[in-house]
Amino acid sequence: MADSEPKPSAQGKAPSEAPKEAAKDAPKDAANGTATPPPAASSPPSAAFKEQFKAFSKFGDTKSDGKAITLSQSDKWMKQAKVIDPKTITTTDTGIHFKKFKLQKITLADYIKFIDDLAKTRKVDVEQIKKKMTECGAPGVTSAVAKSKADAAVERLTDVTKYTGSHKQRFDETGKGRGIAGRKDLPDASGYVSGYKDKDTYAKTH
């Protein structure tokens, strides 16, 4: 009967055809042909990440209020966190994605979008990026290993007990410099009259 036929929808298609069209338009997984869900957004930034963002957005800029970060500050942060490296993410990549915002400074909300977009393009785990950036320490701080090596080098260079030759004569046993007395032999200038030197040594040498 004519009344049993499905009526076209507002777009001119039968209701039963709409789901088929939606499925047809959905992105497909190349491996099995199934629809691929859109990538999930990363988790909200932790309080520690927010503090890091504030610290690095002030790094090198005494006038910054810590609410927005520049590309240069971001690159310093990512380099310190070992996020930027020649094999995965480079400063060229960060520059391309940062400039999409068309601003010299971006807020924390936009910065999270920047990291999400960067991670998606470079196929890197966004949560791992944020973890590294959270745990890399305050701006300018090097790793514990590098710091220990530097401390050992400084200790070796400042340990006066290990000095030899003329360098050994320039410091006393406490490490205090002896001044000119440590660089040259000075005669005893005390005497009875002006110009008399080496008091009490005449009898010993004659």
C-alpha positions as CSV (number, residue, x, y, z in Angstrom):
1,M,0.0,0.0,0.0
2,A,1.1,3.6,-0.7
3,D,0.8,4.6,3.0
4,S,3.3,1.9,4.1
5,E,6.2,3.6,2.2
6,P,8.6,5.6,4.5
7,K,8.2,9.3,4.0
8,P,11.3,11.4,3.1
9,S,12.9,13.5,5.8
10,A,13.4,17.3,5.5
11,Q,16.6,16.7,3.6
12,G,14.7,14.5,1.1
13,K,16.0,11.2,2.4
14,A,14.1,8.4,4.1
15,P,14.8,8.2,7.9
16,S,16.4,4.7,7.5
17,E,19.0,6.3,5.1
18,A,20.2,8.9,7.6
19,P,22.3,6.6,9.8
20,K,23.8,5.0,6.7
21,E,24.9,8.5,5.4
22,A,26.4,9.4,8.8
23,A,28.4,6.2,9.0
24,K,29.5,6.8,5.4
25,D,30.8,10.3,6.3
26,A,32.6,9.2,9.5
27,P,36.5,8.8,9.2
28,K,37.5,5.2,8.7
29,D,40.4,3.2,10.3
30,A,42.7,2.1,7.5
31,A,43.4,-1.3,9.0
32,N,39.8,-2.6,9.5
33,G,37.5,-0.1,7.9
34,T,35.8,0.8,11.2
35,A,35.0,4.4,12.1
36,T,37.8,6.1,14.0
37,P,36.7,8.2,17.0
38,P,38.1,11.8,17.2
39,P,41.2,12.1,19.4
40,A,40.3,12.8,23.1
41,A,41.5,16.0,24.6
42,S,44.3,15.8,27.2
43,S,43.5,15.9,30.9
44,P,43.3,19.4,32.6
45,P,46.7,20.8,33.7
46,S,47.7,19.9,37.3
47,A,48.4,22.6,39.9
48,A,52.1,21.8,39.5
49,F,52.0,22.3,35.8
50,K,50.2,25.6,36.3
51,E,53.0,26.7,38.7
52,Q,55.6,25.8,36.1
53,F,53.7,27.7,33.4
54,K,53.7,30.8,35.7
55,A,57.4,30.4,36.5
56,F,58.6,30.0,32.9
57,S,56.3,32.8,31.6
58,K,58.2,35.1,34.0
59,F,61.6,33.7,33.1
60,G,63.7,36.5,31.6
61,D,60.8,39.0,31.7
62,T,60.6,41.1,34.9
63,K,57.4,42.7,33.7
64,S,55.5,39.5,33.1
65,D,52.6,38.7,35.4
66,G,52.9,35.0,34.7
67,K,49.6,34.7,32.9
68,A,50.9,34.4,29.3
69,I,54.0,32.8,27.8
70,T,56.1,33.6,24.7
71,L,57.4,31.1,22.1
72,S,61.0,31.8,23.4
73,Q,60.0,31.0,27.0
74,S,58.1,27.9,25.9
75,D,61.1,26.6,23.9
76,K,63.4,27.1,27.0
77,W,60.9,25.2,29.1
78,M,60.6,22.4,26.6
79,K,64.4,22.2,26.1
80,Q,64.9,22.0,29.9
81,A,62.3,19.2,30.1
82,K,63.9,17.4,27.2
83,V,60.7,17.6,25.2
84,I,62.5,19.3,22.3
85,D,65.1,17.1,20.6
86,P,66.3,16.5,17.1
87,K,64.3,13.3,16.6
88,T,60.8,14.1,17.8
89,I,60.0,17.7,18.3
90,T,62.2,20.6,17.1
91,T,62.0,24.4,17.5
92,T,60.7,24.5,14.0
93,D,57.7,22.4,15.0
94,T,57.0,24.5,18.1
95,G,57.3,27.7,16.0
96,I,54.8,26.5,13.4
97,H,52.2,25.5,16.0
98,F,52.7,28.5,18.3
99,K,52.2,31.0,15.4
100,K,48.8,29.5,14.7
101,F,47.5,31.6,17.5
102,K,48.9,34.8,15.9
103,L,49.9,36.2,19.2
104,Q,53.3,36.9,20.8
105,K,52.0,35.5,24.1
106,I,49.3,32.9,24.8
107,T,47.4,32.1,28.0
108,L,47.5,28.8,29.8
109,A,44.2,27.6,28.1
110,D,45.7,28.3,24.7
111,Y,49.0,26.8,25.7
112,I,47.3,23.4,26.5
113,K,45.7,23.6,23.0
114,F,49.2,24.3,21.6
115,I,50.7,21.2,23.3
116,D,47.7,19.0,22.3
117,D,48.1,20.1,18.7
118,L,51.9,19.7,18.7
119,A,51.6,16.2,20.3
120,K,49.0,15.1,17.8
121,T,51.0,16.3,14.8
122,R,54.3,14.8,16.0
123,K,52.6,11.6,17.3
124,V,53.9,12.0,20.8
125,D,52.0,11.2,24.0
126,V,50.7,14.5,25.3
127,E,50.5,13.4,28.9
128,Q,54.2,12.4,28.7
129,I,55.0,15.9,27.5
130,K,53.2,17.5,30.3
131,K,54.8,15.1,32.8
132,K,58.3,16.0,31.7
133,M,57.5,19.8,31.7
134,T,56.0,19.5,35.2
135,E,59.0,17.6,36.7
136,C,61.9,19.5,35.0
137,G,62.4,21.9,37.9
138,A,62.5,25.6,38.1
139,P,63.7,27.7,35.2
140,G,67.4,27.5,34.6
141,V,67.8,24.4,36.8
142,T,69.9,21.6,35.3
143,S,69.6,17.9,36.0
144,A,70.9,16.5,39.3
145,V,73.6,14.5,37.4
146,A,74.9,17.6,35.6
147,K,74.9,19.5,38.9
148,S,76.8,16.9,40.8
149,K,79.5,16.8,38.0
150,A,79.8,20.6,38.2
151,D,80.0,20.5,42.0
152,A,82.8,17.9,41.8
153,A,84.7,20.0,39.2
154,V,84.5,23.1,41.4
155,E,85.6,21.2,44.5
156,R,88.6,19.8,42.7
157,L,89.6,23.2,41.3
158,T,89.2,24.9,44.7
159,D,90.9,22.3,46.9
160,V,94.2,24.1,47.7
161,T,95.7,20.9,49.3
162,K,96.0,19.5,45.8
163,Y,97.8,22.5,44.3
164,T,101.5,22.0,43.3
165,G,104.4,24.2,42.4
166,S,104.0,28.0,42.6
167,H,100.2,27.7,43.0
168,K,100.7,25.9,46.3
169,Q,102.6,28.9,47.7
170,R,99.8,31.3,47.0
171,F,97.5,30.0,49.6
172,D,97.8,29.2,53.3
173,E,96.5,25.9,54.9
174,T,93.0,27.4,55.2
175,G,92.8,28.3,51.5
176,K,93.2,32.0,52.1
177,G,95.3,33.8,49.5
178,R,98.7,35.1,50.6
179,G,98.7,38.1,48.2
180,I,102.0,39.3,46.8
181,A,103.8,37.3,49.5
182,G,102.6,34.1,47.8
183,R,104.0,35.2,44.4
184,K,107.5,36.5,45.2
185,D,110.0,36.5,48.0
186,L,109.9,39.7,50.0
187,P,113.0,40.9,52.0
188,D,112.6,41.9,55.7
189,A,112.4,45.7,55.4
190,S,112.7,46.3,59.1
191,G,115.9,47.9,60.3
192,Y,117.6,50.7,62.1
193,V,117.7,53.2,59.3
194,S,115.9,53.8,56.0
195,G,117.3,51.4,53.4
196,Y,118.5,48.8,55.9
197,K,117.2,45.4,55.0
198,D,117.4,41.8,56.3
199,K,117.7,42.7,60.0
200,D,119.8,40.3,62.1
201,T,121.1,38.4,59.2
202,Y,124.5,40.1,58.8
203,A,126.2,38.1,61.6
204,K,124.7,34.9,60.3
205,T,126.2,35.3,56.8
206,H,129.6,36.8,57.7
